[in-house]
Amino acid sequence: MPEEPGMRRLIRPELLRFGGYSAATSPETLEGKVEVPVDSIIKLDANENPYGCSPRVNKALGSYRDFNIYPDDGQERIRELLAGYAGVDARHIVAESGSNRLIDLVLRLLLSPGDEVINCVPTFGIYSFSTEICGGKVVEVPRDKDYAVDVAAVKAAISGKTKIIFLANPNNPSGTATSPQDILELVGTGIPVMVDEAYFEFSGQTVAPLVGRYENLMVLRTFSKWAGLAALRLGYGLFPADIADFLLRIKIPYNINVAARIAVEESIKDIDYLMARVKAIVTERDRLFKELKQIEWLRPIPSVANFILCQVLRGKAVELHRRLRDKGILVRYFDQPLLKDYIRVSVGRPEDTDALVRTLHEIGG
């Protein structure tokens, strides 16, 4: 095999073919490429909160005066805040600049080259992304036709090299939930189980109270979705205390910036306001599902998250994505095994639903 040219010869061979992660589209990159002004684009492709953050966050950040001082590396204040919100002792908590960074951190802690990670597909792409970056091997276990986890198949896939099982609950992109009984059956294998509860506030389902009872149960959460803090990047995990200690040792110093800490504090103080917004999103999710179900060439999947996955029954998802984008409506599309010709639509405001449904009827007509 010929040697790679230039600096490429120094890159890890398995990363030369690495495809990366496909993130959502930023509206400002579409200036002049769509039929509407950029500020009129309806963004329904990244499961963001359409109502934004608490007004208290903007006010607090605007009045803060100590941005020249490094933040608390030990995360003492933010861990106390998160403990109060999550109902778990602070010794179990580690925060990061996004829960995806915690996924990477856990894998760096557990994986040696060639170790295996069980991934219940289709699911959140970062699990396989970070596994490959860390030199691990992804073992894919397909979900069933209703996107439920096949517990028996997961248990059968466990080998002597298995280091962790990833389980998004609710799952992204299907929006389906896994029962506590199924989760505990997987925990019973003794293999570390990472339950990603990024959409917990919309589903109301959690195994967080069980962290600490099981030495191999870990739970991820985020403020990106329910609290509207996606741009500030604040995720946290609930871990067995000894794992939390190790993660705090290997994390990058000063990994939580003070703006994120302030935003978390103000969000928790304004919990009633934010949960009212969550309730509005859940109500709109149910309406969006009913509207999508009326379109004969789409098959929406019931969801307990803040998005709905739809199979495109006529034509190609990539073409539907393009036509919606041209009209100023951004959705996510998939064209891969188990998700061929599917789109995922984030729940927006009522007027966003109206515009989407109207445009879908125009396209379909």
N, C-alpha and C positions, 0 to 999 in steps of 0.2 A: 504494500500500500504506500503510495507516494507521501512524502512528508508535506505537511501543511506549510504554506508560504508565510514569511514574515512572522509577526507576533502571534499569528494564529497557531503556530506550532507549540506555544506555551499554554494554550487554553486546554482545560480538561477535555479529553476526547468526547465524553458523553454530552458535553454542553455545546459542542460545535453544531450539533443537530437539534438543539433545544429550540422549541418554537415560541416560548414566552407565553404571556397571558394577555388575552384580548380584553382590554378595559372598555368601559362605556365611552361614548362620543361626547366631547366637550362642545357645547353649542357654538362657542366663538370660532371653532375651526371650520364652521359651515358658512361663514360669511360669504355671500355671493353664490353659494352652491345650492341654495334651496329657494322656494318660491315665496318665502315670507321673511321679514326682518328677523335678525338673530334674537332680539328681545321678545319675539312672539313665538319662538319655538317651544313646544310642549315636550318636556323631557320625561319620558316614561320608560327609560332603559336601564336604570341603575338602582331601583328600589329605594330611592331617596324619599325623604319626607317633604311633600309638596308645600307644607305650611311653614317650613323653616324651624329655627330654634326658638327657645323662649326669649322674649324681649329682654328679660333680665340678663341674658348672656351678653347681648350687644352693649347694654349699659355698663356692665361690670368691666368688660374688656376696654371700653372707651375711657374709663376712669382709672385704670391700673397704671401705676407709675414705676414699677420696679422690673421692667423688661431687661434691664442690664444685669440682673442677678441670676445666676444659674438656678434651675429648679431643684427641688428636693430629690436627690438620687435614690433615697431609700423609700420613696413613695408613701411616707407615713400618713400624711393628711389625706391623700386621695384614696388610699386603702381603707382608711376609717370611713370615709364618705361612701365608698362602694360597699363596704360591709353593712352599713346601715340600710342601704337600698336593697342589696341582694339577700339580706338576712343570714349571712355567713360570716364567721369570725374573720377578722382582717388577716390572720396568719395564713389563711387559705388563698389570699388574693394577690394576683400580680397584674399590673396594668401595662399596656403597651400602646404604641402609636398605631392603633388599628388591630383588630383581632387577627388579621392575616399575619401580623408580625409575631403574634403568640404561637400561631401554627408553626411558623418557621422556627421559633425558639424551642418549642417542645421537640420538634424533629431533630434539631441540632443536639439536644440533650440526649435523645434516645437512640438515634440511628448511627450505625456504622455502615460503611459501604457494603451494599448487597443485602442489607436488612429489608424486610418486607413491611408494607403498609397496606391494610385492607381498606378499599374504597368502594362504597355502595353507590354505583353509578346508575343513571346520570345524577350528578351532584355538583357542588361548588368546585370550580376548576382549580382553586388554590391548593387543595389537598394534594393533587398529583403534581402541580407546579412545584410546590416546596419540597415534596418528596424527591423529585428528580434533581432539584438544586442541591439537596443534601446527600445525594449519592445513593438513595434508597431505590427499591423496586416497588412499583405500584401493582397490587393484585386487585383487579376489578371484579366485583361481585354484582351482577345486574340485579336491580330491583324488579319486582313483578310488574304485570301489565297495569296495575293501579299505582305504581311507584312506591309500593310498600317494601320495606327491607325484608329480604329472604333470610331470616335468622339461621335456619338450618344450613343454607349455603355459605353464609359467613362463617359459621363454626367449622364447616368442612374445609374452608379455605385456610384455616389457621395451620401454620407450620412452625417448625423450630426457629424460623427466622422472623416470625411475625412480631413486630414491636408495638403496633398501635392499630386500633380500628377507628376510622373517622365516621361520624354519623351526624349529619346536619338535621336538626329537628326544630321547626319544620324544615323540610328539605328545600334546597334551592337548586334547580328552578321549578320543581313540581309543586311546592307549597303544601305537600302532604306531611302528616305527622306520624311519628313512631310512638307506640304505647310505652309507658313506663315498664310494663312487664317484659316487653321485648328488649328494651334497653338493659334491664337488670339480668336478663338471660345472657346477654353478651358480656356484661360485667362479670357474670359468674364464671366465664372462661378463664379469668385471671389475667387476660391480656388488657393493657391499658385501653380504655375507651374514651375518646374525645367527643362529647356531645356539643355540637355547635348550635347555640340557642340565639343566634343573631336576630331572629324574629319572634323571640319569646313574648314581647309585649303585645304582639298582635294575636298570638295563639293562646296565651295564658297557660301554656303547658311547660312544666319545668321539672328537672330532677336535681336542681340546685340544693334543696335541703338534704339530699343524700350524700353530698360531698363531705368527706370526713368519716363517713361510715364505711366507705369502700376505699381501699388503698390504690385502686386502679381507675377510679372515676374522675374525669375532668370535664368542666363545663366552660364554654366560651360565651361571652356576651359582648354587646357593643352599644355605643351611644349614637352610632351613625344613623340608624333607621328611626327609631321611635322618638329620639330627642333632637333629630335634625342637625347633628354635629358631624356629618360625613367629612366636611373639609378640614376639621380640626383633628381627625384621626384619634379616636380614643376607644380602645377595646380593653376588655379585662377578662381574666380567667379565674375560675374557682378550682383549686387543686388540692390534693393531699398536702399537708403542711411541709413534709420533707421535699416534695417536688417543687413547691413554691419557693422554698429556700434556694434550691439549685438554680431555678430560673432567674431569681434575683441576682445570683452570682454571675450568670453568663450573659445577662442582657447588656446592651450597650449603655454606658453611663448617661445619665440625664435623658433617658428615653421619652419621658413624658414632659412636654413643654408646659410652661405655666399657664398659657392661654387655654390649653385643654383642661387643666386642673380647675381653673376658674369656671370654665363652661360646665363642667360636671357639677361643681358645687351649686351654681345658680340653677341648673336644670333640676337638681334634686329639691331645691327650695321651691321650685315652681312645678311640682309634680302634678298637681291637679290640672293646671293649664295644659301640660303636655299630654296627660292621659285623656283629656277631652279631645285633643287632636287625634290621638290613637283611636278613640272610639269613632270619630268621624271617618277615619280611613277605613276601619273595619266595616262600617255601614256602607261606605262607597264601594268597597270591595264586593260586597254582596250584590249591590246594584249593577256593578260592572259585569259580574259573572252572568247575571240574568240577561243583560243586554248582548253580551257576546254569544250567549247560547241561542239567541234569536237569529244569528247570522249563519245560514245553512252551510257555508263552506269553512266554518271554524268549529273546532271542538275544544271548548275550555275545560280545564281540569279543576275540580273543586280545590280550594286553597284555604289555609288558615294563616297565611302570611300576608304581606302587603303587596302581592303581585299575583298574576294569574298566567299560567302556562296554557298555550293554545296550539293545537295541531291545525296546520293549514291543509285542508282537504282538497283544495283546488289550486293548482299552481305551485310556485316555489316560495318558501319563506323568505329567501334572500330578495326575491323580486318584490314581495309585499313590503318588506323592510325598506327597500329603496323607494317605493312609491309613497309610503307614509313619510319617509324622511324628506322627500321632495316637497311634500305638503306641510312640512314643519313639525311633524310628530315623530319622535324618536322612540323606538322599541328595540328590544334585543331579539336577534334571530339565531337559530341553531341549525346546523346542517352537519350532523355527526351521528355516529351509531347511537341508537336508542332515542335520538332527538331529531331525526331527519325531518326537515320542514316543520319546525315548531317556532313560535314566537313567544316571548315572555313580555307581559305588559305590567308595568308598575301601576299601582293605584294612585291616581292623582286627585285633584279636586273635582267636584261635580261638573264644572264647566269643561274640564279636561276630558272627562268621560264622554260628555256630549259631543265634543269636537272629534274625538277618536271614532266614536260610533257613526257619526255622520259621514266622516271620511271613508270609513270601511264600507259603508253602504254605497257611496259614490264609486269607490274602486270596484266593488263587486258588481255594481250595476252596469 
